[in-house]
Amino acid sequence: MSGLNVFATTYNLNTRGSSLSPTHLQHWLRPAFSSENATSSPDLVVIGVQELIPLYESLSGFGAGFIANFQNAIVAALNTLAASLFPSNASSFASVAPRSDHRASSIGSIILLVFHNTQSLPAQKLGRPSISRLGLGVGSTYGLDVWSESRGGYGMGNKGAVGLRIPINRGKEEEVWESFTFVSAHLAAHDENLETRNANYRRILSSLLFTPSSSLDKPLRVWQTSHLIFLGDLNYRLATPLTGLDKALIDTSLQQRQGDVAADADLAKEREKLVALDTLKQQQARGKAFAFLSEGELANFAPTYKRIVGHVDGYNKKRRPGYTDRILFASYRSRPVSEGYSDNSAETSPLLAESAGGDTDNDVGSQPRIVTYDSIPDLTVSDHKPVYAFIKIPVPSRDTGHRYSSQPQTPLISLPTSCATPATDALSLGTRKAVATATDRIVGLTWYGTVTLGAGNLMAGIAVEVLLLIVGFTWFMGLW
């Protein structure tokens, strides 16, 4: 057996997915092969994307072809990087959930793509994947909310989450199964919607359900897994307007300091002040959201939103900056998280590289750890910056009492009592999903038609429709 190297990344493309060239894709994914501890290609690559294409294309269903082409372009970029960086041990990548219906791994413009290294993690090591989608937009949170939160509301796909769960055989000769769950989410936007974001998170815990290995078992929820990677545009902003922290907002300062220890220490202090204003961490501290999840050192990079397209540095003055793009992680092998919030310092968090104490990949029973957590500031296609994490998951314990020889017996994360959420009625949730999906299609097709009439301009399309209605009405009334 050997440890698993997992590369996870999230990127809100601000509907500019068509602007990503092969060069952009390779620049985005290159950290998967160049982590300070990476000596080969990663075993798993997890990619979360938000706002890949305009919302009217995704809601109407016409974006499926683009999503398929995007997935193929990602595979090509991964294979090109593997061949160029490790020519003597080149790997190839394939989706863990190959399907003809690529919409199964997306909702709205929220995409989740998971790839496995066919050399180090062959298909025969993978169980059957389960995919789940949850709309959190109109009809879930706002005025059209006709079902209560306790019942697990489901809304349109303008906001939401898509998850994928897959069992993986970690054994070399014997079967030792662990389950891996990945979630890509896009939560409610705007500064004033903090409580709505928290409610979105709770609904994901209660209503993003996965099909169990046995048809006799109940559907599994997000945290009923061995390892969980939760990533996306979570939309948590900084708590107050910034004063005196301009240096902390500059990405190029990292490139300019050139090993200057004093400058590095000053930047670290400035970034720590910035992180103290992060509302996600504040909500964690109060036990209101993400309490059982941890992440890497957030002060490694500047807030990723709202940036100026085409520029490495700079923020749009109309929006408050925020660490909106995040990657969080939990594992059944981590030390139990205290009620509420677990401090992410090297001394207290088992998920950070510093706490590993020099463990190697083949250390049995050592803690899973985040080796790298950073952003890519010089990718300027979107008003967000991509964020990535490199996570090492060591081999399972040699203790036979902790071996799981079948897929239904995979170990599960121990959820703190304060994080418990009411279970959702899967049958009624399915009905509400069908209604919300139909609403997506109706709104999407109407919107798409309006944009088409306006030759790509929504307002022009509305004007054309109004004109047609006036002409039709006057003709019907015999006035023309």
Secondary structure, DSSP 4 states (H G I P E B T S, - for coil): ---EEEEEEEEE-TT-GGG--HHHHHHHHGGGG--TT-SS--SEEEEEEES-S-HHHHHHTTTHHHHHHHHHHHHHHHHHHHHHH-GGG---EEESS--S-GGGGEETTEEEEEEEETTTS-GGGB---EEEEEE-STTTSSTT--S-GGG-----TTSEEEEEEEEEE--SSS--EEEEEEEEEE---SGGGHHHHHHHHHHHHHH--B--SSTTSPPB-TTSSSEEEEEEE----BSS---S-TGGG-STHHHHSTT-HHHHHHHHHHHHHHHTTBHHHHHHHTTSSSTT-B-S-GGGS---BSBPTT-SS-B-TTS--B--EEEEEEETTSPPPPSS----STTT-TTBGGGGTT--TT-TTPPPEEEEEEE-TT--SSSS--EEEEEEEPPPPS-GGG---SGGG-------GGG--PPP-HHHHHHHHHHHHHHHHHHHHHHHHHHHHTTT-HHHHHHHHHHHHHHHHHHHTT--
